[in-house]
């Protein structure tokens, strides 16, 4: 039988190594772009609006790149041309951003950087599904998680490490310090070098050969999209109701994101129901409406998982400083001590995630994909819920062990479950659509967490972390609804 051959450990290492560079650039962006914006004169209240580029870029770019990469075949292969183009533009943006002379230019470079990283990142997810047989996919995605964690730890700490080596951490005239500039220069080189390593050290199966493998999932027949107007009408009405509630009750302006998203998708689904065009937008929306059943169930796993992670990223600093350090005064020594400790906690969970990425393939071998993901998400949920009862900040390192296992699992096992249920001809576009269920909970968290904090949690952000812990537990239980394919017979 014509099955994909198993790859060696080092072959899988080579195909995932590029993720180290992508995460290096992404972590530098997350840790330093707000600092660059403020240095260039941005008001702290305007920073969230400047940051909206990141989720919106992913929402738009990933399904488009997935759609085209499914249909690409060049001398460089199917996915690798996109690795190269994205890496070149991302590296150029990293080199330029710390030298941006104005805020508007830095904001524009953030769009370019995030779009370029997405151009490379989306095909990397599909690349593992293309190249690896079903039993090896958990190892492939776990190795991507390992490189993500390592890149996040090193890149996040790089300006601090450069300062320890004597590089100036304060610029004359209040500009961008050399520690940030040199960190971004290093990031540009690491990103391009790591992606080039994967491009030069791997090969791809031609589309015809990929389709011929017996472990490939048969492409589903086209779904009748004529009833899509019903879903469109439901979303449109929901969006209008949210808009009315914002105006009538003077709710947080961030809810306009939620309302706008509901209206846009409502109109798109209504358009899908009646259009007879055959362009890219029609195909992507049709694939979204006609997602395979396992992907629909995995979407709920992702929604709860990523809502939890965004709640943690947004509210750990205010939650820890208020509940464990007893202050909300951002100028106090206690607040800054707590904020620094949160930085240590974030580095710790990424470090634990790197270790978890080594353990997860062993868990999968023993328990399977679903039970392993359930266990890891429950560990993460327990870790976040423990913030309610721990009063010694040092003990929060133990909480980060569970969060690290959950994070490594979120970055790997859903993709293994997904790729096992997708046709090879549409691996890229479905991986891109799957990104919707990372972006949507991010936008949802940005829209509603402030309201929940005010109405339900008495402005105590530690409860937002508890909500995140509960969401991880729900995500783990929802995982049990996802079908795990039976092992193929050689």
C-alpha positions in Angstrom: 0.0 0.0 0.0 1.2 3.5 -0.8 1.6 5.2 2.6 3.8 8.1 3.6 7.2 6.9 4.9 8.0 7.7 8.5 10.6 10.4 8.9 13.6 10.4 11.2 13.9 12.6 14.3 16.3 14.9 12.5 14.1 15.2 9.4 11.2 16.3 11.6 13.6 18.7 13.4 14.6 20.3 10.1 11.0 20.8 9.0 10.0 22.4 12.2 13.2 24.4 12.9 11.9 27.4 11.0 9.2 27.9 13.7 12.0 28.9 16.0 12.7 32.0 13.9 9.0 32.8 13.4 8.4 32.7 17.1 11.6 34.7 17.8 10.1 37.5 15.7 6.6 37.1 17.2 7.9 37.2 20.8 10.0 40.4 20.1 6.9 42.0 18.7 4.7 41.0 21.7 7.3 42.1 24.3 8.5 45.4 22.8 6.1 46.9 20.3 4.0 48.7 23.0 7.3 50.1 24.3 8.2 51.4 20.9 4.7 52.9 20.5 4.9 54.7 23.8 8.4 55.9 23.1 7.1 57.4 19.8 4.4 59.3 21.7 1.4 56.9 21.8 -1.1 57.4 24.7 -1.5 54.3 26.8 -5.2 54.3 26.1 -4.6 54.2 22.3 -2.2 51.2 22.4 -5.0 48.5 22.2 -6.3 50.1 19.0 -2.8 50.1 17.5 -2.5 46.4 18.4 -5.7 45.4 16.7 -3.5 44.9 13.6 -2.3 41.5 14.9 -5.6 39.6 15.1 -7.2 41.3 12.1 -4.1 40.5 10.0 -4.2 36.9 10.9 -8.0 36.7 10.3 -7.5 38.0 6.7 -4.1 36.6 5.7 -4.1 33.0 6.8 -7.1 31.6 4.9 -5.9 33.5 1.7 -2.4 32.1 2.0 -3.9 28.6 2.7 -6.1 28.9 -0.3 -3.2 29.8 -2.6 -0.6 27.4 -1.1 -3.0 24.5 -1.7 -2.8 25.4 -5.4 0.9 26.2 -5.7 3.6 24.0 -7.2 7.0 25.5 -8.1 10.6 24.4 -8.3 10.8 25.4 -4.6 7.7 23.2 -3.7 4.2 23.9 -2.4 4.5 25.6 1.0 8.2 26.6 1.0 7.8 29.6 -1.4 5.5 31.2 1.2 8.0 30.4 4.0 10.6 32.4 2.0 8.5 35.4 1.1 7.1 35.8 4.6 10.5 35.4 6.2 12.2 38.0 4.0 9.5 40.7 4.6 9.3 39.9 8.3 13.0 40.2 8.7 13.0 43.6 6.9 10.2 44.8 9.2 12.2 43.7 12.3 15.3 45.6 11.1 13.3 48.8 10.3 10.8 49.0 13.2 13.2 50.1 16.0 14.3 52.9 13.7 10.9 54.1 12.7 10.9 58.0 13.0 7.2 58.3 13.7 4.3 56.5 15.4 2.3 56.0 12.2 5.3 54.3 10.5 5.8 52.0 13.5 2.1 51.1 13.4 2.4 50.4 9.6 5.4 48.2 10.2 3.5 46.2 12.8 0.9 45.4 10.1 3.7 44.4 7.7 5.5 42.3 10.4 2.4 40.5 11.5 1.2 39.9 8.0 4.6 38.5 6.9 4.8 36.2 10.0 1.3 34.9 9.1 2.3 34.3 5.5 5.1 32.0 6.7 3.3 30.5 9.7 0.1 29.2 8.1 1.9 27.0 5.5 4.1 25.7 8.3 1.0 24.1 10.0 -0.1 22.5 6.7 3.5 21.5 6.0 3.5 19.0 8.9 0.2 17.6 7.8 1.5 17.2 4.2 4.8 15.5 5.1 4.1 13.3 8.1 2.1 10.1 8.3 -0.7 10.1 10.8 1.2 8.4 13.7 4.0 11.0 13.5 1.9 14.2 13.4 1.7 14.6 17.2 5.5 14.5 17.3 5.7 17.0 14.5 3.3 19.5 16.1 4.9 18.9 19.5 8.3 19.8 18.0 6.8 23.0 16.7 5.6 23.7 20.2 9.1 23.1 21.5 10.6 25.7 19.1 7.8 28.2 19.9 8.6 27.9 23.6 12.3 28.2 23.2 12.0 31.2 20.8 9.6 32.9 23.2 11.9 32.5 26.2 15.0 33.7 24.5 13.5 36.5 22.5 11.5 37.9 25.4 14.5 38.1 27.6 16.9 39.3 24.9 16.8 43.1 25.7 17.4 42.3 29.4 20.3 40.0 28.5 21.8 42.6 26.3 21.6 45.1 29.1 23.5 42.7 31.4 26.2 42.6 28.7 26.6 46.4 28.9 24.4 47.5 26.0 22.7 50.9 26.7 19.1 50.4 27.9 18.3 54.2 27.8 18.7 56.2 24.6 19.8 59.8 24.5 16.9 62.1 23.9 14.3 59.5 24.9 14.5 57.4 21.7 14.5 53.6 21.2 17.3 52.2 23.3 20.1 50.1 21.8 19.0 47.0 23.8 15.7 47.0 21.8 17.4 47.9 18.5 20.0 45.1 18.7 17.4 42.6 19.9 15.3 43.4 16.7 18.4 43.1 14.5 19.2 39.7 16.1 15.6 38.7 15.6 15.7 39.5 11.9 18.8 37.4 11.4 17.5 34.5 13.5 14.1 34.5 11.7 15.5 34.5 8.2 18.2 32.0 9.1 15.9 29.5 10.7 13.4 29.6 7.9 16.1 29.2 5.3 17.4 26.2 7.2 13.9 24.5 6.8 13.6 25.5 3.2 17.1 24.1 2.3 16.9 21.0 4.4 13.5 19.6 3.5 11.6 18.5 0.4 7.9 18.3 -0.4 5.6 15.7 -2.1 4.2 16.8 -5.4 0.4 17.3 -5.2 -0.4 14.2 -7.3 1.8 12.0 -5.1 0.3 13.5 -1.9 -3.2 12.6 -3.1 -2.1 9.1 -3.9 -1.2 8.2 -0.3 -3.7 5.8 1.3 -3.6 7.7 4.6 -5.0 10.8 2.9 -8.5 11.8 3.8 -10.9 11.8 0.8 -12.1 15.3 -0.2 -15.7 15.9 0.9 -18.4 16.6 -1.7 -19.2 20.3 -2.1 -21.7 21.5 0.6 -24.9 23.2 -0.5 -24.4 26.8 0.7 -28.0 28.0 -0.2 -29.1 27.8 3.4 -26.2 29.9 4.6 -28.5 33.0 4.6 -30.1 31.6 7.8 -26.8 31.7 9.7 -26.0 35.1 8.1 -29.3 36.5 9.3 -28.7 35.2 12.8 -25.3 36.8 13.0 -26.5 40.0 11.5 -29.4 40.3 14.0 -26.9 39.5 16.8 -24.6 42.2 15.6 -27.3 44.8 15.4 -28.5 43.9 18.9 -25.0 44.3 20.3 -24.7 47.7 18.6 -28.0 48.8 20.2 -26.9 47.6 23.6 -23.6 49.5 23.3 -25.5 52.8 22.5 -28.4 52.3 24.9 -26.4 51.1 28.0 -23.2 53.2 27.2 -21.1 50.0 27.2 -17.4 49.7 26.6 -16.3 50.9 23.1 -14.3 47.7 22.7 -17.7 45.9 22.1 -17.8 47.6 18.7 -15.2 44.9 17.6 -17.7 42.2 18.5 -20.6 43.9 16.9 -18.7 44.7 13.7 -17.4 41.1 13.4 -20.9 39.7 13.7 -22.3 42.1 11.1 -19.5 41.4 8.6 -19.7 37.6 8.9 -23.5 37.9 8.7 -23.3 39.8 5.5 -20.7 37.4 4.0 -22.8 34.3 4.8 -25.9 35.9 3.3 -23.8 36.8 0.2 -22.6 33.2 0.1 -26.1 31.9 0.0 -27.0 33.8 -3.2 -23.8 34.3 -5.1 -22.9 32.2 -8.1 -19.3 33.4 -8.4 -16.3 31.1 -8.2 -13.6 33.4 -6.8 -11.4 33.0 -3.8 -13.7 34.6 -1.4 -16.6 32.3 -2.4 -14.4 29.3 -2.0 -13.0 30.3 1.4 -16.5 31.2 2.8 -17.9 28.0 1.3 -15.2 26.0 3.0 -15.9 27.8 6.3 -19.6 27.0 6.0 -18.9 23.4 5.0 -16.2 22.6 7.5 -15.8 18.9 8.3 -17.6 17.7 11.5 -14.5 17.1 13.5 -13.2 20.6 12.6 -16.5 22.1 13.8 -16.1 20.4 17.2 -12.4 21.4 17.4 -13.5 25.0 16.8 -15.2 25.0 20.2 -12.0 23.5 21.8 -10.0 26.4 20.3 -12.5 29.1 21.3 -12.5 28.2 25.0 -8.7 27.5 25.0 -7.6 30.8 23.3 -10.1 32.9 25.3 -8.4 31.6 28.4 -4.9 32.3 27.2 -5.8 35.9 26.2 -7.5 36.5 29.5 -4.2 35.4 31.1 -2.0 37.6 28.9 -4.2 40.6 29.5 -4.9 40.3 33.2 -2.0 38.5 34.9 -0.1 41.7 35.7 -3.0 43.7 37.2 -4.4 40.6 38.9 -1.1 39.6 40.6 -0.1 43.1 41.5 -3.5 43.8 43.1 -4.1 40.5 44.8 -0.6 39.5 45.9 1.2 42.8 46.1 -1.7 44.8 47.4 -1.4 47.8 45.0 -2.9 49.3 41.8 -0.5 52.2 41.8 1.6 51.7 38.7 4.2 54.1 40.0 4.8 52.2 43.2 7.7 50.0 44.0 5.4 47.1 44.9 3.6 47.3 41.5 6.8 47.3 39.5 8.1 44.4 41.6 5.0 42.4 40.9 5.0 43.3 37.2 8.6 42.1 37.0 7.6 38.9 38.6 4.9 38.4 36.1 7.5 38.6 33.4 9.4 35.8 35.2 6.2 33.7 35.3 5.6 34.2 31.6 9.1 33.1 30.8 8.6 30.2 33.2 5.5 28.8 31.5 7.2 29.0 28.1 10.1 27.1 29.6 7.8 24.5 31.0 6.0 24.3 27.6 9.4 23.4 26.0 9.7 20.5 28.5 6.1 19.6 28.0 6.7 19.3 24.2 9.1 16.5 24.9 6.6 14.7 27.2 3.4 15.1 25.0 4.4 12.6 22.3 4.8 10.0 25.1 1.4 10.9 26.5 -0.2 10.5 23.1 1.4 7.1 22.6 -0.1 5.9 25.8 -3.5 7.7 26.0 -4.2 9.0 22.5 -4.7 12.6 21.3 -8.0 13.4 22.9 -7.2 12.2 26.4 -3.7 13.8 26.3 -5.2 17.1 25.4 -7.9 16.8 28.1 -5.2 16.1 30.8 -3.0 19.0 29.7 -5.9 21.5 29.5 -7.1 20.4 33.0 -3.5 21.0 34.3 -3.6 24.5 32.8 -7.1 25.1 34.2 -6.0 24.1 37.7 -2.9 26.3 37.3 -5.0 29.4 36.6 -7.6 28.6 39.2 -4.8 28.3 41.8 -4.2 32.1 41.5 -7.3 32.5 43.6 -5.8 30.7 46.6 -2.0 31.3 46.4 -0.8 34.2 48.3 3.0 33.7 48.0 4.1 34.9 44.6 6.9 32.4 44.5 4.4 29.5 44.5 2.9 30.8 41.3 5.8 29.1 39.6 4.1 25.8 40.4 0.9 27.2 38.7 3.0 27.9 35.6 3.8 24.2 35.3 0.2 23.4 34.5 -0.1 26.5 32.2 3.0 25.4 30.3 1.6 21.9 29.7 -1.7 23.4 28.5 0.2 25.9 26.2 2.3 23.3 24.6 -0.8 21.1 24.1 -2.8 24.0 22.6 0.0 24.6 20.1 0.2 21.0 19.0 -2.6 18.5 19.6 -5.5 20.3 18.1 -3.5 20.6 14.8 -2.7 16.8 15.0 -6.4 16.1 15.5 -7.4 18.5 12.7 -4.8 17.3 10.1 -6.0 13.7 10.6 -9.5 14.7 9.5 -8.6 17.0 6.5 -8.3 16.2 2.8 -4.7 16.8 1.5 -5.9 19.0 -1.3 -7.4 21.5 1.2 -5.0 21.2 4.1 -3.7 24.8 3.7 -7.1 26.6 3.4 -8.6 24.6 6.3 -5.5 25.4 8.5 -6.0 29.0 7.6 -9.7 28.9 8.5 -8.8 27.1 11.7 -7.0 30.3 12.6 -10.4 32.1 12.8 -10.9 30.2 16.1 -7.7 31.7 17.5 -8.5 35.2 16.4 -12.2 35.3 17.2 -11.7 34.5 20.9 -8.9 37.1 21.0 -11.4 39.7 19.7 -14.1 38.4 22.0 -11.8 38.7 25.0 -10.8 42.2 24.1 -14.5 43.1 23.7 -16.1 41.5 26.8 -13.6 41.0 29.5 -13.6 44.6 30.5 -17.4 44.5 30.8 -17.3 41.3 32.8 -14.6 42.7 35.1 -16.8 45.7 35.9 -20.2 44.0 36.2 -19.3 40.5 37.6 -15.9 40.6 39.2 -16.0 43.9 41.1 -12.9 45.2 39.2 -10.8 42.4 40.6 -8.8 41.1 37.6 -7.7 38.0 39.5 -11.2 36.6 38.7 -10.5 37.0 35.0 -7.7 34.4 35.5 -10.1 32.2 37.3 -12.5 32.5 34.3 -9.7 31.5 32.1 -9.0 28.5 34.2 -12.7 27.4 34.0 -12.6 27.9 30.2 -9.6 25.5 29.9 -11.5 22.9 31.8 -14.5 23.3 29.5 -12.2 23.1 26.5 -10.8 19.8 27.8 -14.2 18.3 28.1 -15.3 19.5 24.7 -12.2 17.7 23.2 -13.9 14.4 24.0 -16.4 15.2 21.3 -13.8 15.2 18.6 -13.3 12.0 16.6 -9.9 10.5 16.8 -9.1 8.5 13.5 -8.4 4.8 13.9 -4.7 4.0 13.3 -4.0 3.1 9.6 -3.0 -0.5 8.8 0.3 -0.7 7.0 
